[in-house]
Amino acid sequence: MTVRILTCQVESVEDLTPDVFRVVLEGRGEAIAHAPGQYLELAVDDDTWVPFSIASAHRGDDRLELHIQHWPERTNSARLRELLIHQARLSVRLPNGDCYLPEAREEPLLLVGAGTGFAQLKAIAEAALREDPSREISIWWAVRERRDLYAETLAAQWALDHPAVEFHAVIEAPEVELEPQPGVIWHQGRIDEVLATELESLAGLEIYIAGSPGMVYACVDTLAPLGLEESQVHSDVFSYAPRVPFLPLPEADPESAPLSPGEAREKS
């Protein structure tokens, strides 16, 4: 799709948590078309465009959903919050990003996201389930605290409505107790460490990871020993923060490493 600049109406701004708010923008349906998983850029001023994952799969309607983390101490975040509340219309540039869900595919999906990275996962899951309600989808959403699961009810409902969907909520901060909840599989710890403990095979999976470069590559390194192939994992991070080599190098076998001159003399 060709990247376009257009003007959208701010339809609503809703606080989901003290730190995250949902924005719904309205524009012409054909103009805002995008693939599930792509992102847009909002104009803060003539020279500043801020990227956000589109949290809604395109249905031919005229709405775009965003989940925005508010950082009061960051200038662009504060300015954007003011714009969204007080300005009725904003300039938008879209669609952007090569990390998206292709149409007419059947592979099981492993979706891993941290914080508002859930927005990208939401769009992908919505599109996949609309195309095939029986598609296997495993969603892993990592947050610092329980209260950061701003769309917990939605994700749990997917799991309840679709037998092939699992929703794993990963809470990093230690908690006294995580009460059982229908549709939610609870985990505690860091997302990469939890994945290392819980996953056994990646065979046949298409994997999408949404988060910071550090989080994404930590997950890649965790999945590598399970046979991860570069072609089966997708993230926007790979475009703006590429890593060489992509997969971690195998650890050297101490017994096969070349001997130092001193070691060679000792063995002679």
One Martini backbone bead per residue (centre of mass of N, CA, C, O) as a GRO file, in nm:
protein
  268
    1MET     BB    1   0.098   0.035   0.019
    2THR     BB    2   0.051   0.365   0.007
    3VAL     BB    3   0.162   0.636   0.151
    4ARG     BB    4  -0.040   0.859   0.351
    5ILE     BB    5  -0.181   1.189   0.386
    6LEU     BB    6  -0.415   1.277   0.647
    7THR     BB    7  -0.726   1.370   0.789
    8CYS     BB    8  -0.844   1.333   1.127
    9GLN     BB    9  -1.085   1.260   1.351
   10VAL     BB   10  -1.152   1.308   1.688
   11GLU     BB   11  -1.368   1.104   1.860
   12SER     BB   12  -1.182   0.973   2.105
   13VAL     BB   13  -1.082   0.984   2.466
   14GLU     BB   14  -0.959   0.708   2.676
   15ASP     BB   15  -0.908   0.590   2.983
   16LEU     BB   16  -0.761   0.279   3.096
   17THR     BB   17  -0.533   0.408   3.260
   18PRO     BB   18  -0.315   0.624   3.407
   19ASP     BB   19  -0.107   0.550   3.135
   20VAL     BB   20  -0.352   0.469   2.936
   21PHE     BB   21  -0.490   0.547   2.607
   22ARG     BB   22  -0.770   0.575   2.395
   23VAL     BB   23  -0.794   0.621   2.037
   24VAL     BB   24  -1.034   0.760   1.805
   25LEU     BB   25  -1.036   0.767   1.457
   26GLU     BB   26  -1.161   0.953   1.169
   27GLY     BB   27  -1.205   0.827   0.830
   28ARG     BB   28  -1.169   0.726   0.528
   29GLY     BB   29  -1.181   0.403   0.453
   30GLU     BB   30  -0.984   0.395   0.199
   31ALA     BB   31  -0.756   0.579   0.335
   32ILE     BB   32  -0.717   0.378   0.610
   33ALA     BB   33  -0.595   0.146   0.491
   34HIS     BB   34  -0.471  -0.172   0.634
   35ALA     BB   35  -0.267  -0.390   0.783
   36PRO     BB   36  -0.233  -0.620   1.021
   37GLY     BB   37   0.027  -0.442   1.220
   38GLN     BB   38   0.034  -0.170   1.145
   39TYR     BB   39   0.131   0.179   1.125
   40LEU     BB   40   0.126   0.512   1.243
   41GLU     BB   41   0.148   0.876   1.208
   42LEU     BB   42   0.166   1.157   1.416
   43ALA     BB   43   0.125   1.503   1.422
   44VAL     BB   44   0.268   1.745   1.628
   45ASP     BB   45   0.422   1.879   1.391
   46ASP     BB   46   0.585   1.961   1.102
   47ASP     BB   47   0.854   1.774   1.222
   48THR     BB   48   0.662   1.568   1.398
   49TRP     BB   49   0.648   1.208   1.411
   50VAL     BB   50   0.441   0.960   1.572
   51PRO     BB   51   0.439   0.626   1.645
   52PHE     BB   52   0.155   0.384   1.602
   53SER     BB   53  -0.019   0.127   1.658
   54ILE     BB   54  -0.279  -0.042   1.515
   55ALA     BB   55  -0.561  -0.177   1.706
   56SER     BB   56  -0.716  -0.219   1.427
   57ALA     BB   57  -0.884  -0.388   1.203
   58HIS     BB   58  -0.966  -0.369   0.883
   59ARG     BB   59  -1.332  -0.321   0.766
   60GLY     BB   60  -1.409  -0.058   0.586
   61ASP     BB   61  -1.413   0.158   0.776
   62ASP     BB   62  -1.368   0.488   0.970
   63ARG     BB   63  -1.163   0.347   1.193
   64LEU     BB   64  -0.914   0.417   1.450
   65GLU     BB   65  -0.700   0.248   1.685
   66LEU     BB   66  -0.535   0.354   1.990
   67HIS     BB   67  -0.250   0.288   2.214
   68ILE     BB   68  -0.136   0.515   2.471
   69GLN     BB   69   0.148   0.609   2.626
   70HIS     BB   70   0.191   0.810   2.913
   71TRP     BB   71   0.461   1.063   2.939
   72PRO     BB   72   0.490   1.346   3.115
   73GLU     BB   73   0.817   1.388   3.083
   74ARG     BB   74   0.751   1.389   2.777
   75THR     BB   75   0.708   1.611   2.539
   76ASN     BB   76   0.551   1.460   2.311
   77SER     BB   77   0.338   1.333   2.495
   78ALA     BB   78   0.214   1.593   2.609
   79ARG     BB   79   0.143   1.725   2.336
   80LEU     BB   80  -0.039   1.498   2.231
   81ARG     BB   81  -0.248   1.501   2.452
   82GLU     BB   82  -0.341   1.791   2.398
   83LEU     BB   83  -0.426   1.754   2.105
   84LEU     BB   84  -0.641   1.528   2.147
   85ILE     BB   85  -0.824   1.703   2.339
   86HIS     BB   86  -0.822   2.006   2.171
   87GLN     BB   87  -0.812   1.865   1.884
   88ALA     BB   88  -1.016   1.760   1.617
   89ARG     BB   89  -0.761   1.751   1.417
   90LEU     BB   90  -0.532   1.523   1.237
   91SER     BB   91  -0.234   1.423   1.117
   92VAL     BB   92  -0.175   1.136   0.896
   93ARG     BB   93   0.051   0.849   0.849
   94LEU     BB   94  -0.032   0.595   0.597
   95PRO     BB   95   0.104   0.298   0.586
   96ASN     BB   96   0.320   0.118   0.817
   97GLY     BB   97   0.505  -0.159   0.778
   98ASP     BB   98   0.622  -0.519   0.763
   99CYS     BB   99   0.449  -0.607   1.023
  100TYR     BB  100   0.220  -0.846   0.909
  101LEU     BB  101  -0.079  -1.006   0.820
  102PRO     BB  102  -0.149  -1.229   0.606
  103GLU     BB  103  -0.346  -1.362   0.384
  104ALA     BB  104  -0.447  -1.682   0.364
  105ARG     BB  105  -0.359  -1.822   0.639
  106GLU     BB  106  -0.285  -2.115   0.883
  107GLU     BB  107  -0.088  -2.065   1.086
  108PRO     BB  108   0.010  -2.067   1.381
  109LEU     BB  109   0.007  -1.829   1.655
  110LEU     BB  110   0.264  -1.620   1.807
  111LEU     BB  111   0.192  -1.371   2.054
  112VAL     BB  112   0.416  -1.103   2.159
  113GLY     BB  113   0.379  -0.863   2.434
  114ALA     BB  114   0.442  -0.525   2.560
  115GLY     BB  115   0.217  -0.350   2.678
  116THR     BB  116   0.126  -0.158   2.401
  117GLY     BB  117   0.192  -0.402   2.210
  118PHE     BB  118  -0.102  -0.512   2.209
  119ALA     BB  119  -0.214  -0.355   1.970
  120GLN     BB  120  -0.091  -0.531   1.746
  121LEU     BB  121  -0.212  -0.800   1.842
  122LYS     BB  122  -0.507  -0.721   1.815
  123ALA     BB  123  -0.518  -0.683   1.508
  124ILE     BB  124  -0.422  -0.969   1.436
  125ALA     BB  125  -0.636  -1.133   1.589
  126GLU     BB  126  -0.887  -1.015   1.459
  127ALA     BB  127  -0.821  -1.096   1.167
  128ALA     BB  128  -0.780  -1.402   1.208
  129LEU     BB  129  -1.068  -1.461   1.334
  130ARG     BB  130  -1.235  -1.353   1.098
  131GLU     BB  131  -1.118  -1.558   0.888
  132ASP     BB  132  -1.053  -1.784   1.141
  133PRO     BB  133  -1.198  -1.903   1.432
  134SER     BB  134  -0.993  -2.177   1.443
  135ARG     BB  135  -0.736  -2.049   1.497
  136GLU     BB  136  -0.423  -2.072   1.626
  137ILE     BB  137  -0.371  -1.881   1.937
  138SER     BB  138  -0.091  -1.735   2.118
  139ILE     BB  139  -0.108  -1.512   2.394
  140TRP     BB  140   0.153  -1.282   2.515
  141TRP     BB  141   0.122  -1.061   2.799
  142ALA     BB  142   0.340  -0.809   2.914
  143VAL     BB  143   0.374  -0.678   3.252
  144ARG     BB  144   0.437  -0.530   3.550
  145GLU     BB  145   0.129  -0.500   3.629
  146ARG     BB  146  -0.194  -0.584   3.656
  147ARG     BB  147  -0.311  -0.293   3.578
  148ASP     BB  148  -0.179  -0.306   3.274
  149LEU     BB  149  -0.433  -0.481   3.180
  150TYR     BB  150  -0.642  -0.301   2.981
  151ALA     BB  151  -0.751  -0.584   2.798
  152GLU     BB  152  -0.826  -0.848   2.953
  153THR     BB  153  -1.124  -0.907   2.879
  154LEU     BB  154  -1.085  -0.940   2.577
  155ALA     BB  155  -0.873  -1.169   2.573
  156ALA     BB  156  -1.042  -1.369   2.741
  157GLN     BB  157  -1.281  -1.385   2.540
  158TRP     BB  158  -1.134  -1.518   2.313
  159ALA     BB  159  -1.075  -1.782   2.472
  160LEU     BB  160  -1.381  -1.848   2.529
  161ASP     BB  161  -1.481  -1.836   2.215
  162HIS     BB  162  -1.194  -1.987   2.137
  163PRO     BB  163  -1.045  -2.294   2.164
  164ALA     BB  164  -0.760  -2.201   2.001
  165VAL     BB  165  -0.729  -1.988   2.233
  166GLU     BB  166  -0.462  -1.825   2.418
  167PHE     BB  167  -0.418  -1.650   2.739
  168HIS     BB  168  -0.117  -1.488   2.850
  169ALA     BB  169  -0.031  -1.353   3.163
  170VAL     BB  170   0.256  -1.139   3.238
  171ILE     BB  171   0.394  -1.074   3.557
  172GLU     BB  172   0.666  -0.917   3.689
  173ALA     BB  173   0.561  -0.847   3.947
  174PRO     BB  174   0.523  -0.932   4.254
  175GLU     BB  175   0.259  -1.136   4.391
  176VAL     BB  176   0.060  -1.277   4.612
  177GLU     BB  177  -0.202  -1.315   4.409
  178LEU     BB  178  -0.351  -1.502   4.132
  179GLU     BB  179  -0.652  -1.524   4.039
  180PRO     BB  180  -0.860  -1.710   3.896
  181GLN     BB  181  -0.950  -1.682   3.538
  182PRO     BB  182  -1.137  -1.682   3.280
  183GLY     BB  183  -0.909  -1.707   3.001
  184VAL     BB  184  -0.656  -1.711   3.208
  185ILE     BB  185  -0.296  -1.739   3.205
  186TRP     BB  186  -0.068  -1.734   3.458
  187HIS     BB  187   0.233  -1.531   3.509
  188GLN     BB  188   0.567  -1.497   3.651
  189GLY     BB  189   0.783  -1.254   3.519
  190ARG     BB  190   0.985  -1.261   3.257
  191ILE     BB  191   0.909  -1.320   2.939
  192ASP     BB  192   1.164  -1.478   2.847
  193GLU     BB  193   1.167  -1.674   3.092
  194VAL     BB  194   0.886  -1.793   3.053
  195LEU     BB  195   0.922  -1.905   2.768
  196ALA     BB  196   1.157  -2.097   2.841
  197THR     BB  197   0.966  -2.273   3.031
  198GLU     BB  198   0.691  -2.321   2.842
  199LEU     BB  199   0.832  -2.383   2.579
  200GLU     BB  200   0.902  -2.653   2.325
  201SER     BB  201   0.784  -2.548   2.036
  202LEU     BB  202   0.798  -2.391   1.682
  203ALA     BB  203   0.651  -2.562   1.493
  204GLY     BB  204   0.470  -2.383   1.243
  205LEU     BB  205   0.514  -2.099   1.343
  206GLU     BB  206   0.396  -1.767   1.374
  207ILE     BB  207   0.584  -1.476   1.483
  208TYR     BB  208   0.499  -1.203   1.710
  209ILE     BB  209   0.679  -0.903   1.823
  210ALA     BB  210   0.600  -0.651   2.083
  211GLY     BB  211   0.849  -0.398   2.151
  212SER     BB  212   1.135  -0.352   2.259
  213PRO     BB  213   1.443  -0.432   2.165
  214GLY     BB  214   1.522  -0.581   2.425
  215MET     BB  215   1.273  -0.765   2.439
  216VAL     BB  216   1.281  -0.894   2.159
  217TYR     BB  217   1.577  -1.016   2.173
  218ALA     BB  218   1.527  -1.184   2.425
  219CYS     BB  219   1.319  -1.367   2.286
  220VAL     BB  220   1.492  -1.468   2.057
  221ASP     BB  221   1.708  -1.600   2.243
  222THR     BB  222   1.504  -1.795   2.377
  223LEU     BB  223   1.401  -1.935   2.098
  224ALA     BB  224   1.651  -2.046   1.952
  225PRO     BB  225   1.684  -2.338   2.097
  226LEU     BB  226   1.391  -2.423   1.951
  227GLY     BB  227   1.442  -2.349   1.629
  228LEU     BB  228   1.459  -2.074   1.528
  229GLU     BB  229   1.356  -1.884   1.247
  230GLU     BB  230   1.382  -1.590   1.088
  231SER     BB  231   1.120  -1.628   0.895
  232GLN     BB  232   0.905  -1.672   1.159
  233VAL     BB  233   0.982  -1.378   1.258
  234HIS     BB  234   0.816  -1.067   1.376
  235SER     BB  235   0.921  -0.710   1.368
  236ASP     BB  236   0.975  -0.374   1.381
  237VAL     BB  237   1.262  -0.383   1.504
  238PHE     BB  238   1.410  -0.506   1.248
  239SER     BB  239   1.407  -0.221   1.100
  240TYR     BB  240   1.512   0.003   1.333
  241ALA     BB  241   1.689  -0.249   1.502
  242PRO     BB  242   1.917  -0.413   1.384
  243ARG     BB  243   2.082  -0.742   1.406
  244VAL     BB  244   2.433  -0.852   1.420
  245PRO     BB  245   2.338  -1.118   1.457
  246PHE     BB  246   2.025  -1.229   1.487
  247LEU     BB  247   2.128  -1.482   1.601
  248PRO     BB  248   2.275  -1.640   1.831
  249LEU     BB  249   2.564  -1.760   1.903
  250PRO     BB  250   2.710  -2.032   1.963
  251GLU     BB  251   2.853  -2.187   2.206
  252ALA     BB  252   3.147  -2.275   2.292
  253ASP     BB  253   3.338  -2.558   2.310
  254PRO     BB  254   3.585  -2.612   2.528
  255GLU     BB  255   3.701  -2.883   2.392
  256SER     BB  256   3.717  -2.738   2.084
  257ALA     BB  257   3.903  -2.532   2.155
  258PRO     BB  258   4.174  -2.372   2.116
  259LEU     BB  259   4.488  -2.388   2.224
  260SER     BB  260   4.705  -2.263   2.413
  261PRO     BB  261   5.035  -2.263   2.439
  262GLY     BB  262   5.034  -2.362   2.736
  263GLU     BB  263   4.831  -2.599   2.698
  264ALA     BB  264   4.996  -2.749   2.482
  265ARG     BB  265   5.243  -2.809   2.663
  266GLU     BB  266   5.089  -2.973   2.883
  267LYS     BB  267   4.987  -3.200   2.661
  268SER     BB  268   5.291  -3.291   2.556
   0.00000   0.00000   0.00000
